[in-house]
């Protein structure tokens, strides 16, 4: 991973490529009980949380 570079790929792939302790802090707003409409996009929340 390179600093100051934009990666346009699936977030799971990007996070899997990051070394441990690469990110110091994460703020997230996961989908809660379908209160938002994501136009059919499905979040793999459990996989994302595991990588975080």
mmCIF entry with sequence, helices, sheets and N, C-alpha, C, O atoms, coordinates in Angstrom:
data_MODEL
# 
_entry.id   MODEL 
# 
_entity.id                         1 
_entity.type                       polymer 
_entity.pdbx_number_of_molecules   1 
# 
_entity_poly.entity_id                      1 
_entity_poly.type                           'polypeptide(L)' 
_entity_poly.nstd_linkage                   no 
_entity_poly.nstd_monomer                   no 
_entity_poly.pdbx_seq_one_letter_code       
;(UNK)(UNK)(UNK)(UNK)(UNK)(UNK)(UNK)(UNK)(UNK)(UNK)(UNK)(UNK)(UNK)(UNK)(UNK)(UNK)
(UNK)(UNK)(UNK)(UNK)(UNK)(UNK)(UNK)(UNK)(UNK)(UNK)(UNK)(UNK)(UNK)(UNK)(UNK)(UNK)
(UNK)(UNK)(UNK)(UNK)(UNK)(UNK)(UNK)(UNK)(UNK)(UNK)(UNK)(UNK)(UNK)(UNK)(UNK)(UNK)
(UNK)(UNK)(UNK)(UNK)
;
_entity_poly.pdbx_seq_one_letter_code_can   XXXXXXXXXXXXXXXXXXXXXXXXXXXXXXXXXXXXXXXXXXXXXXXXXXXX 
_entity_poly.pdbx_strand_id                 A 
# 
loop_
_entity_poly_seq.entity_id 
_entity_poly_seq.num 
_entity_poly_seq.mon_id 
_entity_poly_seq.hetero 
1 1  UNK n 
1 2  UNK n 
1 3  UNK n 
1 4  UNK n 
1 5  UNK n 
1 6  UNK n 
1 7  UNK n 
1 8  UNK n 
1 9  UNK n 
1 10 UNK n 
1 11 UNK n 
1 12 UNK n 
1 13 UNK n 
1 14 UNK n 
1 15 UNK n 
1 16 UNK n 
1 17 UNK n 
1 18 UNK n 
1 19 UNK n 
1 20 UNK n 
1 21 UNK n 
1 22 UNK n 
1 23 UNK n 
1 24 UNK n 
1 25 UNK n 
1 26 UNK n 
1 27 UNK n 
1 28 UNK n 
1 29 UNK n 
1 30 UNK n 
1 31 UNK n 
1 32 UNK n 
1 33 UNK n 
1 34 UNK n 
1 35 UNK n 
1 36 UNK n 
1 37 UNK n 
1 38 UNK n 
1 39 UNK n 
1 40 UNK n 
1 41 UNK n 
1 42 UNK n 
1 43 UNK n 
1 44 UNK n 
1 45 UNK n 
1 46 UNK n 
1 47 UNK n 
1 48 UNK n 
1 49 UNK n 
1 50 UNK n 
1 51 UNK n 
1 52 UNK n 
# 
_struct_asym.id          A 
_struct_asym.entity_id   1 
# 
loop_
_struct_conf.conf_type_id 
_struct_conf.id 
_struct_conf.pdbx_PDB_helix_id 
_struct_conf.beg_label_comp_id 
_struct_conf.beg_label_asym_id 
_struct_conf.beg_label_seq_id 
_struct_conf.pdbx_beg_PDB_ins_code 
_struct_conf.end_label_comp_id 
_struct_conf.end_label_asym_id 
_struct_conf.end_label_seq_id 
_struct_conf.pdbx_end_PDB_ins_code 
_struct_conf.beg_auth_comp_id 
_struct_conf.beg_auth_asym_id 
_struct_conf.beg_auth_seq_id 
_struct_conf.end_auth_comp_id 
_struct_conf.end_auth_asym_id 
_struct_conf.end_auth_seq_id 
_struct_conf.pdbx_PDB_helix_class 
_struct_conf.details 
_struct_conf.pdbx_PDB_helix_length 
HELX_P HELX_P1 AA1 UNK A 11 ? UNK A 17 ? UNK A 11 UNK A 17 1 ? 7 
HELX_P HELX_P2 AA2 UNK A 45 ? UNK A 51 ? UNK A 45 UNK A 51 1 ? 7 
# 
_struct_conf_type.id          HELX_P 
_struct_conf_type.criteria    ? 
_struct_conf_type.reference   ? 
# 
loop_
_atom_site.group_PDB 
_atom_site.id 
_atom_site.type_symbol 
_atom_site.label_atom_id 
_atom_site.label_alt_id 
_atom_site.label_comp_id 
_atom_site.label_asym_id 
_atom_site.label_entity_id 
_atom_site.label_seq_id 
_atom_site.pdbx_PDB_ins_code 
_atom_site.Cartn_x 
_atom_site.Cartn_y 
_atom_site.Cartn_z 
_atom_site.occupancy 
_atom_site.B_iso_or_equiv 
_atom_site.pdbx_formal_charge 
_atom_site.auth_seq_id 
_atom_site.auth_comp_id 
_atom_site.auth_asym_id 
_atom_site.auth_atom_id 
_atom_site.pdbx_PDB_model_num 
ATOM 1   N N  . UNK A 1 1  ? 0.838   -1.178 0.000  1.00 0.00 ? 1  UNK A N  1 
ATOM 2   C CA . UNK A 1 1  ? 0.000   0.000  0.000  1.00 0.00 ? 1  UNK A CA 1 
ATOM 3   C C  . UNK A 1 1  ? 0.887   1.248  0.000  1.00 0.00 ? 1  UNK A C  1 
ATOM 4   O O  . UNK A 1 1  ? 1.923   1.306  0.662  1.00 0.00 ? 1  UNK A O  1 
ATOM 5   N N  . UNK A 1 2  ? 0.442   2.230  -0.761 1.00 0.00 ? 2  UNK A N  1 
ATOM 6   C CA . UNK A 1 2  ? 1.178   3.490  -0.817 1.00 0.00 ? 2  UNK A CA 1 
ATOM 7   C C  . UNK A 1 2  ? 0.371   4.590  -0.155 1.00 0.00 ? 2  UNK A C  1 
ATOM 8   O O  . UNK A 1 2  ? -0.844  4.665  -0.343 1.00 0.00 ? 2  UNK A O  1 
ATOM 9   N N  . UNK A 1 3  ? 1.021   5.437  0.611  1.00 0.00 ? 3  UNK A N  1 
ATOM 10  C CA . UNK A 1 3  ? 0.366   6.598  1.189  1.00 0.00 ? 3  UNK A CA 1 
ATOM 11  C C  . UNK A 1 3  ? 0.068   7.611  0.100  1.00 0.00 ? 3  UNK A C  1 
ATOM 12  O O  . UNK A 1 3  ? 0.766   7.677  -0.911 1.00 0.00 ? 3  UNK A O  1 
ATOM 13  N N  . UNK A 1 4  ? -0.980  8.402  0.317  1.00 0.00 ? 4  UNK A N  1 
ATOM 14  C CA . UNK A 1 4  ? -1.387  9.468  -0.600 1.00 0.00 ? 4  UNK A CA 1 
ATOM 15  C C  . UNK A 1 4  ? -1.717  8.937  -1.988 1.00 0.00 ? 4  UNK A C  1 
ATOM 16  O O  . UNK A 1 4  ? -1.463  9.613  -2.985 1.00 0.00 ? 4  UNK A O  1 
ATOM 17  N N  . UNK A 1 5  ? -2.274  7.748  -2.065 1.00 0.00 ? 5  UNK A N  1 
ATOM 18  C CA . UNK A 1 5  ? -2.698  7.156  -3.322 1.00 0.00 ? 5  UNK A CA 1 
ATOM 19  C C  . UNK A 1 5  ? -4.150  6.715  -3.173 1.00 0.00 ? 5  UNK A C  1 
ATOM 20  O O  . UNK A 1 5  ? -4.541  6.186  -2.133 1.00 0.00 ? 5  UNK A O  1 
ATOM 21  N N  . UNK A 1 6  ? -4.941  6.931  -4.208 1.00 0.00 ? 6  UNK A N  1 
ATOM 22  C CA . UNK A 1 6  ? -6.350  6.541  -4.198 1.00 0.00 ? 6  UNK A CA 1 
ATOM 23  C C  . UNK A 1 6  ? -6.483  5.163  -4.837 1.00 0.00 ? 6  UNK A C  1 
ATOM 24  O O  . UNK A 1 6  ? -5.987  4.924  -5.938 1.00 0.00 ? 6  UNK A O  1 
ATOM 25  N N  . UNK A 1 7  ? -7.163  4.257  -4.127 1.00 0.00 ? 7  UNK A N  1 
ATOM 26  C CA . UNK A 1 7  ? -7.414  2.912  -4.625 1.00 0.00 ? 7  UNK A CA 1 
ATOM 27  C C  . UNK A 1 7  ? -8.892  2.796  -4.960 1.00 0.00 ? 7  UNK A C  1 
ATOM 28  O O  . UNK A 1 7  ? -9.737  2.906  -4.072 1.00 0.00 ? 7  UNK A O  1 
ATOM 29  N N  . UNK A 1 8  ? -9.210  2.578  -6.218 1.00 0.00 ? 8  UNK A N  1 
ATOM 30  C CA . UNK A 1 8  ? -10.597 2.428  -6.666 1.00 0.00 ? 8  UNK A CA 1 
ATOM 31  C C  . UNK A 1 8  ? -10.884 0.939  -6.821 1.00 0.00 ? 8  UNK A C  1 
ATOM 32  O O  . UNK A 1 8  ? -10.784 0.381  -7.914 1.00 0.00 ? 8  UNK A O  1 
ATOM 33  N N  . UNK A 1 9  ? -11.241 0.308  -5.706 1.00 0.00 ? 9  UNK A N  1 
ATOM 34  C CA . UNK A 1 9  ? -11.519 -1.119 -5.720 1.00 0.00 ? 9  UNK A CA 1 
ATOM 35  C C  . UNK A 1 9  ? -12.463 -1.452 -4.574 1.00 0.00 ? 9  UNK A C  1 
ATOM 36  O O  . UNK A 1 9  ? -12.779 -0.587 -3.757 1.00 0.00 ? 9  UNK A O  1 
ATOM 37  N N  . UNK A 1 10 ? -12.904 -2.672 -4.510 1.00 0.00 ? 10 UNK A N  1 
ATOM 38  C CA . UNK A 1 10 ? -13.764 -3.136 -3.434 1.00 0.00 ? 10 UNK A CA 1 
ATOM 39  C C  . UNK A 1 10 ? -13.066 -2.905 -2.099 1.00 0.00 ? 10 UNK A C  1 
ATOM 40  O O  . UNK A 1 10 ? -11.890 -3.238 -1.956 1.00 0.00 ? 10 UNK A O  1 
ATOM 41  N N  . UNK A 1 11 ? -13.771 -2.341 -1.118 1.00 0.00 ? 11 UNK A N  1 
ATOM 42  C CA . UNK A 1 11 ? -13.143 -2.011 0.167  1.00 0.00 ? 11 UNK A CA 1 
ATOM 43  C C  . UNK A 1 11 ? -12.597 -3.245 0.870  1.00 0.00 ? 11 UNK A C  1 
ATOM 44  O O  . UNK A 1 11 ? -11.608 -3.147 1.596  1.00 0.00 ? 11 UNK A O  1 
ATOM 45  N N  . UNK A 1 12 ? -13.213 -4.396 0.672  1.00 0.00 ? 12 UNK A N  1 
ATOM 46  C CA . UNK A 1 12 ? -12.698 -5.613 1.302  1.00 0.00 ? 12 UNK A CA 1 
ATOM 47  C C  . UNK A 1 12 ? -11.329 -5.985 0.748  1.00 0.00 ? 12 UNK A C  1 
ATOM 48  O O  . UNK A 1 12 ? -10.448 -6.403 1.500  1.00 0.00 ? 12 UNK A O  1 
ATOM 49  N N  . UNK A 1 13 ? -11.148 -5.838 -0.549 1.00 0.00 ? 13 UNK A N  1 
ATOM 50  C CA . UNK A 1 13 ? -9.849  -6.116 -1.172 1.00 0.00 ? 13 UNK A CA 1 
ATOM 51  C C  . UNK A 1 13 ? -8.798  -5.142 -0.646 1.00 0.00 ? 13 UNK A C  1 
ATOM 52  O O  . UNK A 1 13 ? -7.685  -5.539 -0.301 1.00 0.00 ? 13 UNK A O  1 
ATOM 53  N N  . UNK A 1 14 ? -9.165  -3.868 -0.589 1.00 0.00 ? 14 UNK A N  1 
ATOM 54  C CA . UNK A 1 14 ? -8.226  -2.851 -0.113 1.00 0.00 ? 14 UNK A CA 1 
ATOM 55  C C  . UNK A 1 14 ? -7.811  -3.115 1.326  1.00 0.00 ? 14 UNK A C  1 
ATOM 56  O O  . UNK A 1 14 ? -6.625  -3.067 1.653  1.00 0.00 ? 14 UNK A O  1 
ATOM 57  N N  . UNK A 1 15 ? -8.790  -3.395 2.191  1.00 0.00 ? 15 UNK A N  1 
ATOM 58  C CA . UNK A 1 15 ? -8.465  -3.632 3.597  1.00 0.00 ? 15 UNK A CA 1 
ATOM 59  C C  . UNK A 1 15 ? -7.642  -4.908 3.793  1.00 0.00 ? 15 UNK A C  1 
ATOM 60  O O  . UNK A 1 15 ? -6.790  -4.963 4.680  1.00 0.00 ? 15 UNK A O  1 
ATOM 61  N N  . UNK A 1 16 ? -7.888  -5.920 2.981  1.00 0.00 ? 16 UNK A N  1 
ATOM 62  C CA . UNK A 1 16 ? -7.104  -7.156 3.079  1.00 0.00 ? 16 UNK A CA 1 
ATOM 63  C C  . UNK A 1 16 ? -5.650  -6.920 2.691  1.00 0.00 ? 16 UNK A C  1 
ATOM 64  O O  . UNK A 1 16 ? -4.756  -7.611 3.179  1.00 0.00 ? 16 UNK A O  1 
ATOM 65  N N  . UNK A 1 17 ? -5.410  -5.950 1.817  1.00 0.00 ? 17 UNK A N  1 
ATOM 66  C CA . UNK A 1 17 ? -4.043  -5.641 1.386  1.00 0.00 ? 17 UNK A CA 1 
ATOM 67  C C  . UNK A 1 17 ? -3.300  -4.716 2.348  1.00 0.00 ? 17 UNK A C  1 
ATOM 68  O O  . UNK A 1 17 ? -2.087  -4.544 2.229  1.00 0.00 ? 17 UNK A O  1 
ATOM 69  N N  . UNK A 1 18 ? -4.016  -4.124 3.294  1.00 0.00 ? 18 UNK A N  1 
ATOM 70  C CA . UNK A 1 18 ? -3.372  -3.228 4.251  1.00 0.00 ? 18 UNK A CA 1 
ATOM 71  C C  . UNK A 1 18 ? -2.650  -4.033 5.320  1.00 0.00 ? 18 UNK A C  1 
ATOM 72  O O  . UNK A 1 18 ? -3.181  -5.025 5.818  1.00 0.00 ? 18 UNK A O  1 
ATOM 73  N N  . UNK A 1 19 ? -1.448  -3.612 5.671  1.00 0.00 ? 19 UNK A N  1 
ATOM 74  C CA . UNK A 1 19 ? -0.758  -4.301 6.775  1.00 0.00 ? 19 UNK A CA 1 
ATOM 75  C C  . UNK A 1 19 ? -1.456  -4.005 8.103  1.00 0.00 ? 19 UNK A C  1 
ATOM 76  O O  . UNK A 1 19 ? -2.195  -3.027 8.215  1.00 0.00 ? 19 UNK A O  1 
ATOM 77  N N  . UNK A 1 20 ? -1.223  -4.837 9.092  1.00 0.00 ? 20 UNK A N  1 
ATOM 78  C CA . UNK A 1 20 ? -1.780  -4.601 10.423 1.00 0.00 ? 20 UNK A CA 1 
ATOM 79  C C  . UNK A 1 20 ? -1.314  -3.248 10.945 1.00 0.00 ? 20 UNK A C  1 
ATOM 80  O O  . UNK A 1 20 ? -0.196  -2.816 10.662 1.00 0.00 ? 20 UNK A O  1 
ATOM 81  N N  . UNK A 1 21 ? -2.170  -2.586 11.704 1.00 0.00 ? 21 UNK A N  1 
ATOM 82  C CA . UNK A 1 21 ? -1.885  -1.280 12.305 1.00 0.00 ? 21 UNK A CA 1 
ATOM 83  C C  . UNK A 1 21 ? -1.633  -0.180 11.276 1.00 0.00 ? 21 UNK A C  1 
ATOM 84  O O  . UNK A 1 21 ? -0.939  0.793  11.570 1.00 0.00 ? 21 UNK A O  1 
ATOM 85  N N  . UNK A 1 22 ? -2.183  -0.322 10.086 1.00 0.00 ? 22 UNK A N  1 
ATOM 86  C CA . UNK A 1 22 ? -2.003  0.677  9.028  1.00 0.00 ? 22 UNK A CA 1 
ATOM 87  C C  . UNK A 1 22 ? -2.898  1.894  9.261  1.00 0.00 ? 22 UNK A C  1 
ATOM 88  O O  . UNK A 1 22 ? -2.527  3.022  8.934  1.00 0.00 ? 22 UNK A O  1 
ATOM 89  N N  . UNK A 1 23 ? -4.080  1.650  9.831  1.00 0.00 ? 23 UNK A N  1 
ATOM 90  C CA . UNK A 1 23 ? -5.044  2.719  10.097 1.00 0.00 ? 23 UNK A CA 1 
ATOM 91  C C  . UNK A 1 23 ? -5.186  2.861  11.610 1.00 0.00 ? 23 UNK A C  1 
ATOM 92  O O  . UNK A 1 23 ? -5.329  1.871  12.327 1.00 0.00 ? 23 UNK A O  1 
ATOM 93  N N  . UNK A 1 24 ? -5.143  4.106  12.085 1.00 0.00 ? 24 UNK A N  1 
ATOM 94  C CA . UNK A 1 24 ? -5.223  4.349  13.521 1.00 0.00 ? 24 UNK A CA 1 
ATOM 95  C C  . UNK A 1 24 ? -6.655  4.425  14.042 1.00 0.00 ? 24 UNK A C  1 
ATOM 96  O O  . UNK A 1 24 ? -6.912  4.041  15.183 1.00 0.00 ? 24 UNK A O  1 
ATOM 97  N N  . UNK A 1 25 ? -7.590  4.913  13.229 1.00 0.00 ? 25 UNK A N  1 
ATOM 98  C CA . UNK A 1 25 ? -8.945  5.169  13.723 1.00 0.00 ? 25 UNK A CA 1 
ATOM 99  C C  . UNK A 1 25 ? -9.928  5.072  12.565 1.00 0.00 ? 25 UNK A C  1 
ATOM 100 O O  . UNK A 1 25 ? -9.633  5.521  11.458 1.00 0.00 ? 25 UNK A O  1 
ATOM 101 N N  . UNK A 1 26 ? -11.092 4.487  12.817 1.00 0.00 ? 26 UNK A N  1 
ATOM 102 C CA . UNK A 1 26 ? -12.120 4.336  11.783 1.00 0.00 ? 26 UNK A CA 1 
ATOM 103 C C  . UNK A 1 26 ? -13.449 4.838  12.324 1.00 0.00 ? 26 UNK A C  1 
ATOM 104 O O  . UNK A 1 26 ? -13.848 4.484  13.434 1.00 0.00 ? 26 UNK A O  1 
ATOM 105 N N  . UNK A 1 27 ? -14.135 5.663  11.539 1.00 0.00 ? 27 UNK A N  1 
ATOM 106 C CA . UNK A 1 27 ? -15.499 6.086  11.838 1.00 0.00 ? 27 UNK A CA 1 
ATOM 107 C C  . UNK A 1 27 ? -16.373 5.537  10.723 1.00 0.00 ? 27 UNK A C  1 
ATOM 108 O O  . UNK A 1 27 ? -16.062 5.708  9.544  1.00 0.00 ? 27 UNK A O  1 
ATOM 109 N N  . UNK A 1 28 ? -17.459 4.883  11.089 1.00 0.00 ? 28 UNK A N  1 
ATOM 110 C CA . UNK A 1 28 ? -18.308 4.280  10.080 1.00 0.00 ? 28 UNK A CA 1 
ATOM 111 C C  . UNK A 1 28 ? -19.777 4.527  10.391 1.00 0.00 ? 28 UNK A C  1 
ATOM 112 O O  . UNK A 1 28 ? -20.147 4.781  11.537 1.00 0.00 ? 28 UNK A O  1 
ATOM 113 N N  . UNK A 1 29 ? -20.595 4.451  9.376  1.00 0.00 ? 29 UNK A N  1 
ATOM 114 C CA . UNK A 1 29 ? -22.042 4.572  9.525  1.00 0.00 ? 29 UNK A CA 1 
ATOM 115 C C  . UNK A 1 29 ? -22.673 3.398  8.790  1.00 0.00 ? 29 UNK A C  1 
ATOM 116 O O  . UNK A 1 29 ? -23.117 3.543  7.651  1.00 0.00 ? 29 UNK A O  1 
ATOM 117 N N  . UNK A 1 30 ? -22.715 2.240  9.434  1.00 0.00 ? 30 UNK A N  1 
ATOM 118 C CA . UNK A 1 30 ? -23.258 1.056  8.761  1.00 0.00 ? 30 UNK A CA 1 
ATOM 119 C C  . UNK A 1 30 ? -24.773 1.166  8.557  1.00 0.00 ? 30 UNK A C  1 
ATOM 120 O O  . UNK A 1 30 ? -25.432 1.957  9.231  1.00 0.00 ? 30 UNK A O  1 
ATOM 121 N N  . UNK A 1 31 ? -25.314 0.390  7.647  1.00 0.00 ? 31 UNK A N  1 
ATOM 122 C CA . UNK A 1 31 ? -26.772 0.401  7.454  1.00 0.00 ? 31 UNK A CA 1 
ATOM 123 C C  . UNK A 1 31 ? -27.474 -0.208 8.667  1.00 0.00 ? 31 UNK A C  1 
ATOM 124 O O  . UNK A 1 31 ? -27.172 -1.330 9.072  1.00 0.00 ? 31 UNK A O  1 
ATOM 125 N N  . UNK A 1 32 ? -28.397 0.533  9.232  1.00 0.00 ? 32 UNK A N  1 
ATOM 126 C CA . UNK A 1 32 ? -29.128 0.076  10.413 1.00 0.00 ? 32 UNK A CA 1 
ATOM 127 C C  . UNK A 1 32 ? -30.567 -0.271 10.044 1.00 0.00 ? 32 UNK A C  1 
ATOM 128 O O  . UNK A 1 32 ? -31.348 0.611  9.688  1.00 0.00 ? 32 UNK A O  1 
ATOM 129 N N  . UNK A 1 33 ? -30.914 -1.532 10.127 1.00 0.00 ? 33 UNK A N  1 
ATOM 130 C CA . UNK A 1 33 ? -32.304 -1.990 9.993  1.00 0.00 ? 33 UNK A CA 1 
ATOM 131 C C  . UNK A 1 33 ? -33.031 -1.404 8.789  1.00 0.00 ? 33 UNK A C  1 
ATOM 132 O O  . UNK A 1 33 ? -34.210 -1.060 8.878  1.00 0.00 ? 33 UNK A O  1 
ATOM 133 N N  . UNK A 1 34 ? -32.332 -1.290 7.669  1.00 0.00 ? 34 UNK A N  1 
ATOM 134 C CA . UNK A 1 34 ? -32.956 -0.816 6.421  1.00 0.00 ? 34 UNK A CA 1 
ATOM 135 C C  . UNK A 1 34 ? -33.590 0.570  6.534  1.00 0.00 ? 34 UNK A C  1 
ATOM 136 O O  . UNK A 1 34 ? -34.601 0.832  5.882  1.00 0.00 ? 34 UNK A O  1 
ATOM 137 N N  . UNK A 1 35 ? -33.014 1.472  7.355  1.00 0.00 ? 35 UNK A N  1 
ATOM 138 C CA . UNK A 1 35 ? -33.581 2.818  7.440  1.00 0.00 ? 35 UNK A CA 1 
ATOM 139 C C  . UNK A 1 35 ? -33.107 3.710  6.290  1.00 0.00 ? 35 UNK A C  1 
ATOM 140 O O  . UNK A 1 35 ? -33.621 4.814  6.106  1.00 0.00 ? 35 UNK A O  1 
ATOM 141 N N  . UNK A 1 36 ? -32.137 3.237  5.523  1.00 0.00 ? 36 UNK A N  1 
ATOM 142 C CA . UNK A 1 36 ? -31.676 3.963  4.334  1.00 0.00 ? 36 UNK A CA 1 
ATOM 143 C C  . UNK A 1 36 ? -31.910 3.103  3.109  1.00 0.00 ? 36 UNK A C  1 
ATOM 144 O O  . UNK A 1 36 ? -31.921 1.874  3.189  1.00 0.00 ? 36 UNK A O  1 
ATOM 145 N N  . UNK A 1 37 ? -32.097 3.758  1.978  1.00 0.00 ? 37 UNK A N  1 
ATOM 146 C CA . UNK A 1 37 ? -32.292 3.050  0.717  1.00 0.00 ? 37 UNK A CA 1 
ATOM 147 C C  . UNK A 1 37 ? -30.975 3.082  -0.061 1.00 0.00 ? 37 UNK A C  1 
ATOM 148 O O  . UNK A 1 37 ? -30.487 4.151  -0.427 1.00 0.00 ? 37 UNK A O  1 
ATOM 149 N N  . UNK A 1 38 ? -30.412 1.910  -0.307 1.00 0.00 ? 38 UNK A N  1 
ATOM 150 C CA . UNK A 1 38 ? -29.143 1.814  -1.036 1.00 0.00 ? 38 UNK A CA 1 
ATOM 151 C C  . UNK A 1 38 ? -29.349 1.271  -2.447 1.00 0.00 ? 38 UNK A C  1 
ATOM 152 O O  . UNK A 1 38 ? -28.415 0.755  -3.061 1.00 0.00 ? 38 UNK A O  1 
ATOM 153 N N  . UNK A 1 39 ? -30.574 1.390  -2.958 1.00 0.00 ? 39 UNK A N  1 
ATOM 154 C CA . UNK A 1 39 ? -30.888 0.988  -4.332 1.00 0.00 ? 39 UNK A CA 1 
ATOM 155 C C  . UNK A 1 39 ? -30.408 -0.414 -4.672 1.00 0.00 ? 39 UNK A C  1 
ATOM 156 O O  . UNK A 1 39 ? -29.830 -0.632 -5.737 1.00 0.00 ? 39 UNK A O  1 
ATOM 157 N N  . UNK A 1 40 ? -30.641 -1.358 -3.784 1.00 0.00 ? 40 UNK A N  1 
ATOM 158 C CA . UNK A 1 40 ? -30.319 -2.750 -4.057 1.00 0.00 ? 40 UNK A CA 1 
ATOM 159 C C  . UNK A 1 40 ? -28.900 -3.161 -3.742 1.00 0.00 ? 40 UNK A C  1 
ATOM 160 O O  . UNK A 1 40 ? -28.574 -4.345 -3.825 1.00 0.00 ? 40 UNK A O  1 
ATOM 161 N N  . UNK A 1 41 ? -28.039 -2.211 -3.381 1.00 0.00 ? 41 UNK A N  1 
ATOM 162 C CA . UNK A 1 41 ? -26.661 -2.555 -3.038 1.00 0.00 ? 41 UNK A CA 1 
ATOM 163 C C  . UNK A 1 41 ? -26.655 -3.274 -1.703 1.00 0.00 ? 41 UNK A C  1 
ATOM 164 O O  . UNK A 1 41 ? -27.301 -2.830 -0.755 1.00 0.00 ? 41 UNK A O  1 
ATOM 165 N N  . UNK A 1 42 ? -25.939 -4.369 -1.621 1.00 0.00 ? 42 UNK A N  1 
ATOM 166 C CA . UNK A 1 42 ? -25.868 -5.150 -0.395 1.00 0.00 ? 42 UNK A CA 1 
ATOM 167 C C  . UNK A 1 42 ? -24.512 -4.944 0.276  1.00 0.00 ? 42 UNK A C  1 
ATOM 168 O O  . UNK A 1 42 ? -23.468 -5.075 -0.363 1.00 0.00 ? 42 UNK A O  1 
ATOM 169 N N  . UNK A 1 43 ? -24.537 -4.623 1.554  1.00 0.00 ? 43 UNK A N  1 
ATOM 170 C CA . UNK A 1 43 ? -23.316 -4.479 2.324  1.00 0.00 ? 43 UNK A CA 1 
ATOM 171 C C  . UNK A 1 43 ? -22.976 -5.807 2.977  1.00 0.00 ? 43 UNK A C  1 
ATOM 172 O O  . UNK A 1 43 ? -23.837 -6.436 3.593  1.00 0.00 ? 43 UNK A O  1 
ATOM 173 N N  . UNK A 1 44 ? -21.746 -6.233 2.850  1.00 0.00 ? 44 UNK A N  1 
ATOM 174 C CA . UNK A 1 44 ? -21.283 -7.434 3.535  1.00 0.00 ? 44 UNK A CA 1 
ATOM 175 C C  . UNK A 1 44 ? -20.694 -6.987 4.870  1.00 0.00 ? 44 UNK A C  1 
ATOM 176 O O  . UNK A 1 44 ? -19.488 -7.066 5.102  1.00 0.00 ? 44 UNK A O  1 
ATOM 177 N N  . UNK A 1 45 ? -21.584 -6.517 5.736  1.00 0.00 ? 45 UNK A N  1 
ATOM 178 C CA . UNK A 1 45 ? -21.168 -5.847 6.959  1.00 0.00 ? 45 UNK A CA 1 
ATOM 179 C C  . UNK A 1 45 ? -20.280 -6.713 7.848  1.00 0.00 ? 45 UNK A C  1 
ATOM 180 O O  . UNK A 1 45 ? -19.294 -6.220 8.396  1.00 0.00 ? 45 UNK A O  1 
ATOM 181 N N  . UNK A 1 46 ? -20.608 -7.983 7.999  1.00 0.00 ? 46 UNK A N  1 
ATOM 182 C CA . UNK A 1 46 ? -19.815 -8.864 8.852  1.00 0.00 ? 46 UNK A CA 1 
ATOM 183 C C  . UNK A 1 46 ? -18.370 -8.987 8.346  1.00 0.00 ? 46 UNK A C  1 
ATOM 184 O O  . UNK A 1 46 ? -17.430 -8.979 9.141  1.00 0.00 ? 46 UNK A O  1 
ATOM 185 N N  . UNK A 1 47 ? -18.200 -9.100 7.039  1.00 0.00 ? 47 UNK A N  1 
ATOM 186 C CA . UNK A 1 47 ? -16.855 -9.180 6.462  1.00 0.00 ? 47 UNK A CA 1 
ATOM 187 C C  . UNK A 1 47 ? -16.093 -7.864 6.624  1.00 0.00 ? 47 UNK A C  1 
ATOM 188 O O  . UNK A 1 47 ? -14.895 -7.850 6.906  1.00 0.00 ? 47 UNK A O  1 
ATOM 189 N N  . UNK A 1 48 ? -16.815 -6.764 6.439  1.00 0.00 ? 48 UNK A N  1 
ATOM 190 C CA . UNK A 1 48 ? -16.188 -5.457 6.585  1.00 0.00 ? 48 UNK A CA 1 
ATOM 191 C C  . UNK A 1 48 ? -15.728 -5.234 8.019  1.00 0.00 ? 48 UNK A C  1 
ATOM 192 O O  . UNK A 1 48 ? -14.613 -4.766 8.247  1.00 0.00 ? 48 UNK A O  1 
ATOM 193 N N  . UNK A 1 49 ? -16.583 -5.568 8.988  1.00 0.00 ? 49 UNK A N  1 
ATOM 194 C CA . UNK A 1 49 ? -16.226 -5.385 10.396 1.00 0.00 ? 49 UNK A CA 1 
ATOM 195 C C  . UNK A 1 49 ? -15.009 -6.236 10.758 1.00 0.00 ? 49 UNK A C  1 
ATOM 196 O O  . UNK A 1 49 ? -14.133 -5.796 11.503 1.00 0.00 ? 49 UNK A O  1 
ATOM 197 N N  . UNK A 1 50 ? -14.962 -7.448 10.228 1.00 0.00 ? 50 UNK A N  1 
ATOM 198 C CA . UNK A 1 50 ? -13.814 -8.315 10.500 1.00 0.00 ? 50 UNK A CA 1 
ATOM 199 C C  . UNK A 1 50 ? -12.521 -7.667 10.032 1.00 0.00 ? 50 UNK A C  1 
ATOM 200 O O  . UNK A 1 50 ? -11.516 -7.726 10.741 1.00 0.00 ? 50 UNK A O  1 
ATOM 201 N N  . UNK A 1 51 ? -12.522 -7.053 8.858  1.00 0.00 ? 51 UNK A N  1 
ATOM 202 C CA . UNK A 1 51 ? -11.321 -6.401 8.347  1.00 0.00 ? 51 UNK A CA 1 
ATOM 203 C C  . UNK A 1 51 ? -10.985 -5.132 9.141  1.00 0.00 ? 51 UNK A C  1 
ATOM 204 O O  . UNK A 1 51 ? -9.814  -4.811 9.345  1.00 0.00 ? 51 UNK A O  1 
ATOM 205 N N  . UNK A 1 52 ? -12.012 -4.423 9.581  1.00 0.00 ? 52 UNK A N  1 
ATOM 206 C CA . UNK A 1 52 ? -11.754 -3.213 10.367 1.00 0.00 ? 52 UNK A CA 1 
ATOM 207 C C  . UNK A 1 52 ? -11.054 -3.563 11.653 1.00 0.00 ? 52 UNK A C  1 
ATOM 208 O O  . UNK A 1 52 ? -10.751 -2.676 12.452 1.00 0.00 ? 52 UNK A O  1 
# 
